[in-house]
Amino acid sequence: MRLRRVVTTRAGGSSRAPFGSFNLSAGVGDNPASVAANRRRLAGAIGLADDAVIWMRQVHGTRVAVVREPSAHELDGVDAAVTDRPGLALAVLAADCVPVLLADPVARVLGVAHAGRVGAATGVVPATVASMAELGARPDRTEALLGPAVCGDCYEVPAAMRDEVAAALPGSGCRTRAGTPGLDLRAGLCAQLATLGVTSLDTDPRCTVEDPTLYSHRRDGRTGRLAAVSWWDRS
């Protein structure tokens, strides 16, 4: 059984501007038929049934859902999900926030988390690691991938906000390319995961603001969402 991970881009879908073209979020104002078509295309491309890809309606919180079976419905009000079932893909949406993909290859437990500024500071990733442990995962065996997100060079925030987030998420405070107060959420999350015992860490270095092939709310305002997806392949 193999661990599989996919991060989508803007290309290859049915959505029209400003969501063009592979928007996977049903909560940004895109045509629902286009979103449904894009989700079907993704499921087919990774070899899974439509209802085997589990989607979340994210709210920048810390609630974690335990997924046991396929579902055609989004998990409402959830920013993280865990499963120990092969063939179920967990998807996290983002357009500057950090998609976090976690997996224990021994226990075969997966976790995904949507870690924006609020969720990262209030503990969505520790909550996900704790929920994985309830399914038999161990942090010292867990592998983490932090997906594309706004980088510290581009993420300018007021100084008070930077200091508040950095106090809750040490290592996240920084200065931007322009020398203004900023946040590097991926740096903070890497430090946090290490304190939780997760030492196998990898980061996709792409910045969503700088890379035009990716969605960025900070750059474009009204726009779509990419998906970071993880699952155990039975083959």
C-alpha positions in Angstrom: 0.0 0.0 0.0 1.4 3.3 -1.1 1.0 6.9 0.3 -0.1 9.2 -2.5 -0.2 13.0 -2.5 -1.4 15.5 -5.1 -1.4 19.3 -5.1 -3.5 20.8 -7.9 -2.9 24.1 -9.8 -5.3 26.5 -11.6 -5.0 24.6 -14.9 -7.3 22.0 -16.6 -10.8 22.7 -15.3 -14.2 24.0 -16.2 -14.4 27.2 -14.1 -14.5 30.6 -15.7 -12.9 33.8 -14.6 -12.2 34.9 -11.9 -12.1 31.2 -10.8 -10.4 29.9 -14.0 -10.1 27.1 -14.4 -9.7 24.3 -11.9 -11.3 25.8 -8.8 -12.2 23.0 -6.3 -14.0 25.1 -3.7 -17.8 25.2 -3.5 -17.7 28.2 -1.2 -16.2 31.0 -3.2 -19.1 31.9 -5.6 -18.2 29.7 -8.5 -20.8 27.9 -10.7 -21.7 24.8 -8.7 -21.8 22.7 -11.9 -18.2 23.8 -12.7 -17.0 22.9 -9.2 -18.7 19.5 -9.4 -17.1 18.8 -12.8 -13.7 19.8 -11.5 -14.1 17.5 -8.5 -15.1 14.6 -10.7 -12.2 15.3 -13.0 -9.8 15.2 -10.0 -11.3 12.0 -8.6 -11.1 10.3 -12.0 -7.5 11.4 -12.5 -6.3 9.9 -9.3 -8.3 6.7 -9.9 -11.0 7.1 -7.1 -14.7 7.2 -7.1 -16.2 10.7 -6.7 -17.4 10.0 -3.1 -14.0 8.6 -2.1 -12.6 12.1 -2.1 -13.6 13.8 1.1 -14.1 17.6 1.0 -14.3 20.1 3.9 -16.2 23.3 4.2 -13.5 25.1 6.0 -14.1 27.9 8.6 -10.6 28.7 9.9 -11.2 26.7 13.1 -9.6 23.7 14.8 -12.3 21.1 14.6 -11.1 17.7 13.3 -13.4 15.1 11.6 -12.7 11.3 11.7 -13.6 9.9 8.3 -14.6 6.2 8.1 -16.5 5.9 4.9 -17.1 7.6 1.5 -19.4 10.6 1.4 -20.9 12.7 -1.4 -21.3 15.6 1.1 -18.8 18.1 2.5 -17.7 18.0 6.1 -19.3 21.2 7.3 -17.4 23.5 9.7 -14.3 21.4 9.7 -10.7 22.4 9.1 -9.0 19.0 9.5 -9.7 15.4 8.9 -8.1 12.1 9.8 -8.7 8.5 8.6 -7.3 5.0 8.8 -9.2 3.7 5.8 -7.3 3.0 2.6 -8.9 4.3 -0.6 -10.3 7.4 1.0 -8.7 10.6 0.0 -8.7 13.6 2.3 -8.7 17.0 0.5 -7.8 20.4 2.0 -8.5 23.6 0.1 -6.2 26.7 0.1 -5.4 29.9 -1.7 -2.5 31.3 0.6 -3.2 29.3 3.7 -1.0 26.3 4.4 -2.4 22.8 3.4 -0.8 20.3 5.8 -0.6 16.7 4.9 0.3 14.1 7.6 0.8 10.4 7.4 2.0 7.6 9.7 3.1 4.8 7.2 3.2 2.2 9.9 -0.3 2.7 11.4 -1.5 3.8 7.9 -3.2 6.8 9.4 -3.7 10.1 7.4 -4.4 13.6 8.5 -4.9 16.8 6.7 -5.3 20.4 8.0 -6.1 23.8 6.7 -3.7 26.1 8.5 -4.3 29.7 7.8 -3.3 32.5 10.2 -6.2 31.9 12.6 -6.2 28.1 12.5 -2.4 27.9 12.8 -2.3 30.2 15.8 -5.2 28.4 17.6 -3.8 24.9 17.1 -5.4 23.1 14.2 -2.2 21.1 13.5 -1.7 19.9 17.2 -5.4 18.9 17.1 -4.9 16.9 14.0 -1.8 15.1 15.3 -3.8 14.3 18.5 -6.7 12.9 16.5 -4.3 10.8 14.4 -2.9 9.4 17.7 -6.3 8.2 18.7 -6.3 6.1 15.5 -2.9 4.6 16.4 -0.5 7.0 14.8 2.7 8.2 16.5 4.3 11.6 15.9 7.8 10.1 15.6 6.6 8.0 12.7 4.6 10.7 11.1 5.6 12.3 7.8 4.5 15.9 7.1 4.2 17.8 3.9 3.4 21.6 4.0 2.0 22.6 0.6 2.2 25.8 -1.4 1.2 29.0 0.6 2.0 32.7 0.8 5.6 33.0 1.8 7.1 35.3 4.5 8.5 37.6 1.9 5.0 38.4 0.7 2.8 38.0 3.8 2.7 41.6 5.2 0.6 42.1 8.4 0.4 44.8 11.1 3.1 44.5 13.7 0.6 43.8 16.5 -0.9 40.9 14.5 2.6 39.5 13.7 3.5 39.6 17.4 0.2 38.0 18.4 0.6 35.1 16.0 4.3 34.6 16.7 3.5 34.3 20.4 1.1 31.5 19.7 3.1 30.0 16.9 6.8 30.6 17.6 9.0 30.9 14.6 6.3 32.5 12.4 7.2 36.1 12.9 9.3 37.7 10.2 9.9 40.7 8.0 8.7 40.8 4.4 10.8 41.5 1.3 9.9 45.2 1.8 11.1 45.2 5.4 7.7 45.4 6.9 6.2 43.1 9.6 5.3 39.7 8.2 4.3 36.1 8.9 5.9 32.9 7.6 3.3 30.3 8.7 5.2 27.4 7.2 8.3 28.2 9.3 6.1 28.4 12.4 4.3 25.2 11.6 7.6 23.3 11.0 8.8 24.4 14.4 5.5 23.4 16.0 5.5 20.0 14.3 9.0 19.4 15.6 7.9 20.2 19.2 5.1 17.7 18.7 7.6 15.0 17.8 7.1 15.1 14.0 10.6 15.3 12.5 10.1 14.0 9.0 9.2 17.3 7.4 9.0 18.4 3.8 7.8 21.8 2.4 6.6 22.7 -1.1 8.5 25.9 -1.6 6.1 27.6 -4.0 4.6 30.9 -2.9 0.9 31.2 -4.0 1.3 35.0 -4.4 4.3 34.7 -6.6 3.3 31.7 -8.7 0.6 32.6 -11.2 -0.2 28.9 -11.7 -1.6 28.8 -8.2 -4.6 30.5 -6.6 -4.0 33.4 -4.2 -6.7 35.3 -2.4 -4.1 37.8 -1.3 -3.0 38.6 -4.8 -6.3 38.3 -6.7 -9.1 38.8 -4.2 -12.1 36.9 -5.5 -10.6 33.6 -6.8 -10.7 29.8 -6.6 -8.9 27.3 -4.4 -6.4 24.6 -5.1 -6.5 21.2 -3.3 -3.9 19.2 -1.6 -5.0 15.6 -1.4 -3.6 12.5 0.4 -4.7 8.9 0.4 -3.5 5.3 0.8 -3.4 3.6 -2.6 -4.3 -0.1 -2.3 -2.3 -1.1 -5.4 
